[in-house]
Structure formats: structure tokens, C-alpha cells
């Protein structure tokens, strides 16, 4: 990993863009949405292809809260994570989600843009067909969860 951390005016070392992204993902893995959202810029743009785009921090938090409402486990397995050197971080990963009766292992390609230690843009691309297939396989568990059994 090539670090692009810089020394700030107060002598403290600022985190590299990759370190910011790793901290963000680690917070999501702990299901600590407040810590994750604290790493988002006020005007964050989140494009979760093929879903709707969030274009500010309040909407971003609301969408995350909806996605993680029933989460029991979230884990990211990286195949690759690297920083381009200009605040852009690419990820090739599998997102593992369990909760609400759903079990999902979703391959994702992500791109994060980081500026001044905050994520300004997050674009994820994944297969809609794979997502629907995982949801279909989880349907009995989802129904059981929703019926409270």
C-alpha cells in the first residue's frame, strides 16, 4: 500500500484517502453508522448503482439507516483496494450482509473520492441479477423474519 498521508499544519499526520475509506468500511462492519457518517462530507454524493443517488449527508445517513436497520452482520472481503494518488480509492470486494432474514454475498466494484479527510463521493456497482438471486434464496428467511417466527 502506498500511503499519501501528509503532515498537517499542526504537525499531525493526516490519513491517506485509503485509510479514510478503510476506517469508513470498518465502522460499517461494526454497524456503527454514526462513525461511518462522520467520515462523509456534508455534500457527499453516493451512487449505489442501480439504486437511487443520495446527494447530501442527511439523505446519505437516512439511506444507510434503512439499509442497515435489520443488519446483524456486515463484512467486507477485499480482493483489491488501492489509492490512485489523487484522493480516489478503488475497491474490488465482496459485501457480506446478514439480517432481516437476508443473507447476501455481493461482489462490488467501488470508487471513493476523499478530500480533506472526508468522503465526498462513493460509487458502487454490482449485479442486480446477483442481488435478486440472493434475495430469492433468502425469501423463506425474510418471510419468517417479517412474520416474527
Beta strands, then each sheet from edge to edge (+ up, - down):
strand 1: 40-49
strand 2: 53-54
strand 3: 71-83
strand 4: 88-99
strand 5: 102-115
strand 6: 118-126
sheet 1: 2+ 1- 6- 5+ 4- 3+
end
